[in-house]
Amino acid sequence: MLDYKAYIFDLDDTLYCEHEYVKSGFKAVAEEIASQSNYSINDVYPQLLAMWKESGRGKIFDDVCKMMNIELDIAHLVDVYRSNKPIISLYEDAQVFLNFLKEERVKAALITDGNSLMQWSKIKALNLEGRFDCIVVTGDLGSDFWKPHELPYKKVVECLNMSYEQCVYIGDNPNKDFITASKLGMGTVRIIRDVGDHMKLTLSKEYEADRNIYSLLELIDK
């Protein structure tokens, strides 16, 4: 038997590897830069990856264009990145666990932070729309209502017609995923993957989950 009546998931680095989304977006941007310069995609893409590894995603397009002496509209490159149709796939354990919940007729929902266009493109690329009873993209609500704001959690629980105590929230980022869910009375589980921006992050107890796991399959009772 499962411990909860409803399982609510984060998306990025919980159900799929966000680094794969970043790489897919960088390829689209590299193709765009190559089409408007004397460089090839094989020149540009490695530079984007190297700059990302060195200094993160902040102003990567500005920095690479400056380094390669390319004059392009950075806002346009950001739009290319955001509108890219990503090539991404679910983690194997996520695929198995979501199938398991469906077979057991257990409700499932999704709360994901970020730009609406980007997050919905991920959801569509992963074919997730039909796999959840409720999906909340906080970008649709406005930036003031991103996690850890209570609103997305409340909207999902109302949609599921459950109490908070019947729900568990599963995510990867202790900065924002668990503190509100815990205060509302939900169970919390942190998935720690091999790859991800927050996997080595440790915060004070109020920000951490009730339980840490390394595979979603740990949630299936043997």
C-alpha positions in Angstrom: 0.0 0.0 0.0 1.1 3.6 -0.7 1.3 6.0 2.2 -0.7 8.8 0.6 -3.8 9.3 -1.4 -2.2 11.8 -3.8 1.3 12.4 -5.1 2.3 15.9 -6.2 5.5 16.3 -8.1 8.0 19.0 -9.0 9.1 18.7 -12.6 12.7 19.9 -13.2 15.3 17.4 -12.0 12.5 15.4 -10.3 10.9 13.7 -13.2 13.5 14.5 -15.9 17.1 15.9 -16.1 16.9 19.7 -16.5 20.4 19.7 -17.9 19.1 17.9 -21.0 16.6 20.7 -21.5 19.4 23.3 -21.2 21.5 21.5 -23.7 18.6 21.2 -26.1 18.0 24.9 -25.8 21.7 25.7 -26.4 21.6 23.7 -29.6 18.7 25.8 -30.9 20.6 29.0 -30.0 23.8 27.7 -31.5 21.9 27.0 -34.8 20.5 30.5 -34.7 23.9 32.1 -34.1 25.5 30.0 -36.8 22.8 31.0 -39.3 23.6 34.7 -38.7 27.4 34.6 -38.5 30.5 33.0 -40.0 30.6 30.4 -37.4 29.2 26.8 -37.6 27.0 25.2 -34.9 30.1 23.1 -34.0 31.9 26.3 -33.2 29.2 27.8 -31.1 27.6 25.0 -29.2 30.8 23.9 -27.4 31.4 27.5 -26.3 27.9 27.7 -24.8 28.5 24.5 -22.9 32.0 25.7 -21.7 30.6 29.0 -20.5 27.7 27.3 -18.8 30.1 25.0 -16.9 32.3 28.0 -16.0 29.8 30.6 -14.9 26.2 29.2 -15.0 23.4 30.4 -17.2 23.2 34.0 -16.1 24.4 36.1 -19.1 25.7 33.2 -21.2 24.5 34.4 -24.6 25.9 37.9 -24.0 29.2 36.4 -22.9 29.6 34.0 -25.8 28.6 36.6 -28.4 31.1 39.0 -26.9 33.9 36.4 -26.8 33.2 35.4 -30.4 32.8 39.0 -31.6 29.2 38.4 -32.8 26.6 41.2 -32.7 23.2 39.7 -32.3 20.0 40.7 -30.4 20.3 38.9 -27.1 16.6 39.1 -26.4 16.0 37.3 -29.6 18.4 34.5 -28.6 16.6 34.2 -25.3 13.3 33.9 -27.2 14.9 31.1 -29.3 15.9 29.3 -26.2 12.5 29.6 -24.5 10.5 28.7 -27.6 12.7 25.6 -28.4 10.9 22.3 -28.6 13.1 20.4 -26.3 14.4 16.9 -26.8 14.0 15.4 -23.3 12.7 12.3 -21.7 11.5 11.1 -18.3 13.8 9.4 -15.9 13.2 5.7 -16.0 12.1 5.5 -12.4 9.7 8.4 -13.0 8.2 6.6 -16.0 7.7 3.4 -13.9 6.3 5.2 -10.8 3.8 7.3 -12.8 2.6 4.1 -14.5 2.3 2.5 -11.1 0.2 5.3 -9.7 -2.1 5.1 -12.7 -2.5 1.3 -12.3 -3.2 1.8 -8.6 -5.7 4.6 -9.4 -3.8 7.0 -7.1 -4.1 10.6 -8.0 -1.1 12.5 -9.2 -0.4 16.2 -9.8 2.3 18.5 -10.9 3.5 21.9 -9.7 6.4 23.5 -11.6 8.0 26.9 -11.4 9.1 29.0 -14.4 8.3 30.8 -17.5 5.0 29.5 -18.8 6.1 28.9 -22.4 9.2 27.0 -21.2 7.4 24.9 -18.6 4.5 23.9 -20.9 6.9 23.0 -23.7 8.6 20.6 -21.3 5.3 19.2 -20.2 4.3 18.6 -23.8 7.7 17.2 -24.8 7.4 14.7 -22.0 3.8 13.8 -22.8 2.7 14.6 -19.3 -0.6 16.3 -19.9 -2.7 13.1 -19.8 -0.7 11.6 -16.9 -1.8 14.0 -14.1 -5.1 14.9 -12.6 -3.9 18.5 -12.1 -1.1 20.6 -13.4 -0.1 24.0 -12.1 2.6 26.1 -13.9 3.3 28.9 -11.5 4.3 31.1 -14.4 0.6 31.1 -15.3 -0.2 32.6 -11.9 2.5 35.3 -12.0 6.0 35.6 -10.6 4.6 36.6 -7.2 3.1 33.2 -6.8 6.0 30.9 -7.6 7.0 28.4 -4.9 7.3 28.7 -2.0 4.0 30.7 -2.1 1.0 28.8 -0.8 -1.2 29.4 -3.8 0.0 26.7 -6.2 -0.1 24.1 -3.4 -3.6 25.2 -2.5 -4.8 25.2 -6.1 -3.6 21.6 -6.6 -5.0 20.2 -3.4 -8.4 21.8 -4.2 -8.2 20.4 -7.7 -7.5 16.9 -6.3 -10.3 17.3 -3.8 -8.0 16.1 -1.1 -6.9 17.3 2.3 -3.3 18.4 2.8 -2.6 15.4 5.1 -3.6 13.0 2.3 -1.0 14.5 -0.1 2.8 14.2 -0.4 5.0 16.7 -2.3 8.1 15.3 -4.1 10.8 17.6 -5.3 14.5 18.2 -5.4 15.1 21.8 -4.3 15.0 22.5 -0.5 15.2 26.3 -1.2 11.5 26.3 -2.1 9.9 22.8 -2.5 9.2 21.6 1.0 8.9 24.5 3.5 5.3 25.5 2.4 4.1 21.9 1.8 5.2 21.0 5.3 3.6 24.0 6.9 0.3 23.2 5.1 0.4 19.6 6.5 1.6 17.7 3.5 4.2 15.0 3.5 7.5 15.8 1.8 10.0 13.7 -0.1 13.3 14.9 -1.6 14.7 13.1 -4.6 18.5 13.3 -4.9 19.7 12.5 -8.4 23.2 12.1 -9.8 22.9 15.3 -11.8 21.2 18.6 -10.9 21.8 22.1 -9.6 20.5 21.5 -6.1 21.6 17.9 -5.4 24.3 18.8 -2.9 22.5 21.6 -1.2 21.7 21.2 2.5 19.6 23.7 4.5 18.2 24.0 8.0 15.6 21.4 9.0 12.5 23.5 8.2 13.6 23.6 4.6 14.4 20.0 4.2 11.9 17.1 3.4 10.7 14.5 5.8 12.5 11.9 3.8 15.3 11.7 1.2 15.3 9.1 -1.6 17.5 8.3 -4.6 14.9 6.7 -6.8 11.1 7.1 -7.0 10.9 3.4 -6.8 11.8 3.6 -3.2 8.2 4.9 -2.6 6.7 1.6 -3.8 6.4 -0.8 -0.9 8.1 -4.1 -1.6 
